[in-house]
Amino acid sequence: MERTLSIIKPDAVKRGLIGEVVKRLEQNQLNIVAMKMIHMTKDQAKGFYAVHQERPFFESLTDFMISGPAVVMVLEGDNVIARYRELMGATNYEEAAEGTIRREFATDIEKNVVHGSDASETAAFEISYFFNSFEIVN
């Protein structure tokens, strides 16, 4: 079994899309084994997105991620990283496939509703950033 981190970003929380995203996860057999709502501080957002600190969008991304609450989840399943990334759609919602979360709900390349880990190493870091072992159902 593989695990990945999922974030329902502040834009989606503000627009009342938590239930819609969770419904799509469940319909695609992506098992939620941990979930909580958080409101990141600037330092927490900078730490989470540290890999992007040299990129021109770093400040606007971290400002966006602290603009409101987000829902973080751990998803588990066979090939869950690839399956979730397919369900999310491309980062640029205009390039995302029809029927994906981002294609249907994103309004901006940055305000693109959801985040998902891109590899198992990234997933391990990202999951441990928000969850301890007691918070994840085995």
C-alpha positions in Angstrom: 0.0 0.0 0.0 1.2 3.4 -1.0 0.3 6.7 0.8 0.2 10.3 -0.4 -0.7 13.7 1.0 -3.8 15.6 -0.3 -4.6 19.2 0.5 -7.9 20.8 -0.2 -6.6 24.4 -0.6 -8.1 27.5 0.9 -9.9 28.5 -2.3 -11.8 25.2 -2.3 -12.6 25.4 1.4 -13.9 28.9 1.0 -16.1 27.9 -1.9 -17.6 24.9 0.0 -15.9 22.2 -2.1 -14.6 19.9 0.7 -17.5 17.4 0.3 -17.2 17.4 -3.5 -13.5 16.6 -3.3 -13.9 13.9 -0.7 -16.8 12.4 -2.7 -14.5 12.1 -5.7 -11.7 10.5 -3.7 -14.1 7.9 -2.3 -15.7 7.3 -5.7 -12.2 6.5 -7.0 -11.3 4.1 -4.2 -8.7 6.5 -2.7 -8.9 5.6 1.0 -8.7 8.5 3.5 -6.6 7.3 6.5 -6.2 10.7 8.1 -7.8 14.1 7.8 -7.9 17.5 9.6 -8.5 21.1 8.9 -5.6 23.5 9.5 -4.8 27.2 9.0 -1.1 27.5 8.2 1.1 30.3 9.4 3.5 31.9 6.9 6.4 30.0 8.4 4.6 26.7 8.1 3.7 27.4 4.5 7.3 28.4 3.7 8.6 25.2 5.3 6.1 23.1 3.4 6.9 24.7 0.1 10.7 25.2 0.7 11.5 23.2 -2.4 10.1 26.2 -4.4 11.8 29.0 -2.4 13.9 30.2 -5.3 10.9 30.2 -7.7 9.2 33.5 -8.6 5.8 32.3 -7.4 7.0 31.3 -3.9 5.7 34.4 -2.1 2.3 34.5 -3.8 1.9 30.7 -3.2 2.7 30.9 0.5 0.5 34.0 0.8 -2.3 32.1 -0.8 -1.9 29.0 1.3 -2.2 31.1 4.5 -5.2 33.0 3.2 -7.7 30.6 4.9 -8.1 27.1 6.3 -7.2 24.0 4.3 -8.0 20.4 4.7 -5.0 18.0 4.8 -5.5 14.3 4.3 -3.5 11.1 3.9 -4.7 8.9 1.1 -3.8 5.2 0.9 -4.1 2.6 -1.8 -2.4 0.8 -4.7 -0.6 3.2 -6.9 -2.3 6.0 -5.0 0.1 8.8 -5.9 -0.4 8.4 -9.7 -4.1 7.7 -9.3 -4.6 10.8 -7.3 -2.5 13.0 -9.6 -4.6 11.8 -12.5 -7.8 12.6 -10.6 -6.5 16.1 -9.7 -5.5 17.0 -13.3 -2.7 19.2 -14.5 -1.5 22.0 -12.3 -2.7 24.5 -15.0 -6.4 23.8 -14.8 -6.8 25.0 -18.4 -4.6 22.0 -19.5 -6.3 19.5 -17.2 -8.3 16.7 -18.6 -12.1 16.8 -18.6 -13.6 15.4 -15.5 -10.6 16.2 -13.3 -10.9 18.1 -10.0 -8.9 21.0 -11.3 -10.6 21.2 -14.7 -14.0 21.4 -13.1 -13.3 23.6 -10.0 -10.0 25.6 -10.4 -10.1 29.3 -11.1 -6.4 30.1 -11.4 -3.2 28.2 -11.9 -2.3 28.9 -8.2 -5.9 28.6 -6.9 -6.2 25.1 -8.3 -8.3 23.5 -5.5 -6.0 20.6 -4.5 -2.4 19.5 -3.9 -1.0 16.0 -4.1 2.5 14.6 -3.6 4.4 13.9 -6.8 6.5 11.0 -5.6 6.9 8.6 -2.7 9.8 10.5 -1.2 7.8 13.7 -1.4 4.8 12.0 0.1 6.8 10.8 3.1 8.0 14.3 3.8 4.7 16.0 3.2 2.7 13.5 5.3 5.1 13.8 8.3 4.9 17.6 8.0 1.2 17.6 9.0 0.6 14.2 10.7 2.2 12.1 13.4 1.9 8.3 13.4 -1.0 8.4 16.0 -3.2 10.4 13.6 -3.0 7.9 10.7 -5.4 5.0 10.8 -3.7 1.6 10.0 
